[in-house]
């Protein structure tokens, strides 16, 4: 989308003859918005006009080309500086490229083509940078509190107040709440509304990584550090440098690794497995868990010193069943989004369907509501979701407290088992009803039975 935009070019050249040559060469392209300077300082004084490319003569009367290059890089490292020089010294070219020059071109008969090609490449780089900036702005807008966290209940208003405090500092944030309440969404909202929003957000689900691989995943390893370490690997903490690392399900971390994590948080440095090199870190930490870490600490399952280190600013996300009319607000939000994504006309939710939604305890919380609404939109005959289109898959009179304490895996197993009982163990029919593969059903049954569930 940016290729057709004019590109602003500064030409810094003190040789009048070569200046006229460049005026002719660059003037052939109407998309080039070019300004000419005979002194380095004159160019530096105009950097506020935001050129995308600067062609820089290495030998200037007032300043060394190297000094001008450094000043441009300090002002805006995204400006592509093409050094043009009569010097054919390889050492000079290498040194300037190390300092950040985009290209180094010798003033010879091939200079014209090389200059035009370098400007083309610089333009592509500029377009890419602008596209990345646009996407960053889009992501930031997406995670504005009121846009990403939908609801107007008192409980959610309290969350908004805490989020406003969280983004003002680098304090560690600990998010708690049942599965499906949106803990990662809150973590992203904190990151993308903070000063770190232009830097990485790296999410790690501790529960999803085998115990023996977590240390390597978090801190990285050197080649040959252990069997199977064929190459060096950068850990998640290094990936998050300057940004935020989100450690989801922190309560599942093994005690032996908790001690290593504590040291990293205290010293703000890591060493990759197999290396003695100390790497300093500038990373904000956000953690989340569905467990009560205070109780886990009392039971000896979580280190007390790490617990207090991670506590920081605690944010507890209430279960959906405690958010009242937010259920309807969220339902409409998910419905509108589903219709938009699938090019469907707008749907309504009937009064009967709303009543049914409000009566249900939602053990799977916001995540479950989203699935229920999307399925209802598919099943609805008209552009209105009615009571019969709402399918919770689990009866309302189930033991809701038991359901609330289940993991998502256990919840999925219970749904599958219920449907098998309902349809006389006909796996093919159940697979069609739940829109999953037969192999998935067999896998869940096997895994849950092995766990004794």
N, C-alpha and C positions, 0 to 999 in steps of 0.2 A: 504494500500500500504506500510505501514511502519512496519507491524508486523514481517516481515522476516528480517529486518535490524538488525545487531548486536547491542546489548545494552551495553553501557559502564558503568561498575559498579566499584565504589571505596569501598573497605572494610577497615574500620578503627577499628583495634582490637589489643590490646597489649598482650593478653594471647596467647602464642605460640601454646598451645594445641587446643584452640578454632579456632585459625587462620587456622591450618591444617584441622580442621573439616569443616570450611567454604570453604577452597580450594577444598576439596573433593566434597562437596555438589554442589557448583557452577560450578565446573569443569565438572560435568556430562552433562551440557548443552553447546554445541559448539557455541551457539549464544551469550553467555555471554563473553564479553571482560572485564576481571577483573584485577584490580590492588589492591595491599595490602599495608597498612600503619600501623605502630605501634604507631604513634604519630599524634595528631590532627593537629599540625602545618604543618607536612609534607603533609598531605592531602590538607590543605588550600592553600599551595604553588603550588599545581597541578590543581587547579580548572579551570585554563585556558584550560585544555584538555576537558572540557565540559562533565563530567559524567552525565548520566541521573538519576542514582540512587546511593545513598551512604548509606551503612549500618554502623552505628555509635555505637561503644561501649560507654556506658554512663560514665564509669570510666576509664579515660586515665591518664597516668603518667604526662603529661605536661600541659594539659588543661581540664577543666571540660567539660563534654559532652554538657551541656547547652550552654556554650560559643562557642563551635565549631558549634553547630546547628545555633546559631544566626549569626555567621560569614558566614556560607554557605547561609543562607536565604538572607542576605544582598548582597552577591555576585550575586546570581541568585535564585530567589524564585521558579523557575520552576524545580529545582533539587529536587527529592523526597528523603527525608532523613528518613531511617528506623532505629529507635533507638533500639539497642539490649542490654539488661541489665540483670544482675542477681538479681536486686532489684525488689521486687514485691509490691512496694508501689503504691497504686492507685493515691495518690496525685501527685507523681512524674510524672506518666504517663499522667495524665490530664494536668499538667502544660506544659509538653513537646509538647503535641498535640496542646495546645493553642498557643505555640510558632511557630507552623508550621510543626512539625514532621508529616510525612506521616503515620507512624505506630509505635507502641511500642510493642516490642516482648520480652518475658521473656526467658532466657536461660534454657529451660527444654526439656523434651523428645519430645514435639510437635513443637519445634522451627523450625526444618527443613521444615516441611510443611508450617508453617506460613511464614517463610522467602521467600520460593519460590512463595507462593501465593501473598505476598506483592509485590515482584518484578514484578510478572505478572500484577498486578493492576497498579503499577507505570509505567510499560511499556505502558499499554493502555492509561494512562494519558499523558505520553510523546508523544505518537503517535497523540493523540487528539490535544495537544498543537501545534505540528508541522503542523498538518493539518489546524488548525486555522491560524497559521502564513502564511502558503502557500496561503490560501484563502485571507488573508489580502493583501499579496503581489500581488495576482491576481487582486483584486479590485483596488489597487493603480495603477497598470499598466493599467487597463481598463480606469481609469479616468485621465491618462496623458493628458495634454491639447490637443496635436495634435491628440490623438486617440479618445477622447470623444467629442471634438468640431470640427466638420469637416468643412473645408472651407479654402479658401486662398484669400478671398476678403480683401480690405483695412479695411473694417468695422470689420472683424473677427480678423485681425492682431492687431487692437487696443484693442480688447477684450483680446487677449493673453498677451499683454503688461500690462494690468491692473491686470490680474490674477497673473502674476509674482510678482507684488507688493503686492497683497492680501495675498499670502501664506507666506510672510516673517514676518508678524506680526499678532497680534490677533485683528486687527481693525475690527469693525463691517462692514459688506458688505451689501449694499442695491442694489438689482437687480430689474430693471424695464424692461418692454417689453410686447408686446401683448401676448395673450394666444397662447401657442404652440411654442414659440420661444426658449424654452429650459432653463428656469430659474432654475429649480431644478437640471438639468444636470450641470450647471455652479456652483451651490452651492456645489454639490458633488465634482466637480473638485477642488474647493478651499480647501475643507476639506481633501480630500485624497492626496493632494500634500503639506499639511501643517504638522507641527510637531505633530498635534493632530490626524493624520491618523489612529493610532492604537486604538483610543478611539471611542466611539459611534458617529454616525451621525444620528440624530433624526429629522425626517421631520414631520411638523404639518401643515395641510391645514386649516387655520382659517375659510375659507368660508364653509367648509364641516362639521363643528361642530356646533350644536345648541348653540345659544347665552348663554343660561343658564348653559351650561356644559363646556364652554371654560376654566373658572377659575380652575375647578377641573382637567380638562385635562392637563393644563399647570403646575399647582402648586401642585396637589394632594390633598387628603383629609384623615382625620382620620375616623375610624369606628364610625358611629353614628353622624357624623358631620351634616348630613341632611337626610331627608327621602330618603331611598333607598341606603344609604351608609352602606352596610352590612359589609364591610371590609375596612381596610386601603388601599389606592391606592397611588402609587408613581407617581408623575407628570412627564411630558415630560422633564422639566428642570433638575430634578434629574436624569432621565434616561440618559441625555446627559452629565453628570458630566465628566469633563476632555476632552470632545469632542466638538461637534458643534450641536446647535439646529437651524433648518431651519424653519422659520415662513413664510409660503407661504400665499399669498393674505392677507398681513398684513393690507391693506387698508379696509378690511371688519370687522376689530375688533371694537366692541362697545366702545363708548367713556368712559363709566364707567370702563371698563377693561383696557383701555389704561393707565389710571392713575396708576393702580396696576402694569402693566408691566413696566412703567417708573421707579417706585420705585425699582423693582427687578433689573433693569439694572443699576441703580445708586448705590444701596447698595450691589449688587452682593450676595444677599441672598433671601431666600423665607421662608414662613411659610405655611404649609399645612392648608387647610380649617379645622377648628375645633381644631387647635393646636396653642400654643404660642411658640413652639420650633422654634428657628431660625436656618436655615440650610444654611451654606455658600456654594457658588457656584463658580466653575471654568468652565465656559461654554462660548464658542464663539457663537455669534449671527449673523446669516445671514437672511435677510428678502427679500421678493420679492412681487411684486404687478404689476398688469396690469394697475393700476390707476396712475394718476399723483398726487403724494402725496402733492406736492407744491400747486396745485390747490385745493385739498381736505382740506388742512390746511387753505387756504384763505377763503374757504367756511364754515369753522367752523366744518367740519366733521372729522377732525383729529387734535389731540393736537399738537400745535406748538413745545412745549418742547420735546415731544416724537419724532416728525419729525426730529429735529436737533440731538437728541440722536441716532437715527437710521441711519441717513444719511451716516455717516462713509465714506467708499469708494464706491461711486456710480458707478454701471456698467449698462449701458443701452444696451439691446440686440436689434439690428435692426430687423425689420420684414423681412421675407424671400424675399419679392418683391424688397427690396433695396440691396440685396446681389449679384445681377448679376449672374455670371457663377457658383456661389456656389450652385445654384439650381441643376445643372447637376452633380457637384461633390457629393452633398448629395444624389441625385437620384441613382448614381452608387454605393455609399456606402450602401444605404438601399437595393438595389437590390442584391448586393453581399452577404450581411448578410442574406437576406431572402432565397437565393438559398442555402447557407451553412446550415442554420437551417433546411431546408426542404429537404436536400440531392438532390438538383436539379443541373443540369449542369449550367455553367455560362451563363448568359444572356447578350445580348447587348441592347443598346438603340439606335434606328434608328435616323437619322438626323431629320426626320419629327417629331418624338416623342419629341426630344430635343427642337425643335422650339416651339412645342405646350406647353411644360413645361415652357419655358422662357417667353411666352406671358401671362401666367396665373398669377393673382395677389396673389394667395394663402392666402386667409383671415384666414385660419387655420394654416398658417405658416409651420414650420418644421414637426409638428405632422401630418398635412394634407398631406404633400408631402410623408411621409412614408406610409400612408394608400393608397394613389394613386398608388405608385410604387408597393406595395405588391399586390394590386388588379390587376394591369396591368400584373404582372408576372403570376398570376393565369389565366388570360384571354388570354394571348398570345398563339398562336398556335405553333409557332416555338420558338427557343431559342433566340428570338429577340423581344423586345417590339416595336411595331409600333404605329403610330399615333392613329389608331382606338382602340388600347388597353388602351389608356389614357382616363379615365372617371373622370371628376371633380365633377360630381353630381350637380353642380350649373353652369349655363351658364356663359360664359366669360363676356357677356355684362350686368351682374347684377350691381347694385349700389355697387361698391367695397368698397367705403369708409364706407358705412353703414355696410357691411359685416365685415369689419375690426374692427368695434366697438362692434360687437356682442360677447356675451359669447359663450362658446362651447355649452352650453345647448340650447341657442337661435339658434345657427347655425345648430344644429342637428334637431331642430324643423322645421326650414325652409327647410331643405333637405326633411324631411318626408312630409311636406305640398306640396312641389313641385311635389314629386313622386305621391302623392294621386291625385293631379290635372291631372298629365300626364296619370295615369292609371284609371281614372274615379272612384276614391275612392274605388278601389278594394284592401282592406287591405291585403288579403292573397297574392296577386301578389306583392304588395309593400314590404311586409315582406320578400318574396323570393328574390326580387331584391336587397334589402339592407342587407340581411342576418341577420335580427333581428327578434325577436318574435312578434307576433301580439299584445300581452299584452303590450310590450314596446311601440308600436305605440300608443295604446290607452292611456297609461300613460302619454307620452309626450304631446299628444294633450290636455288631461285634465289639466295637470299642467300649460301648456303655456296659455291656454284659461282662467284659473283661475287668472293668472297674467296679463291678458289683452294684451298678445302679439299676 
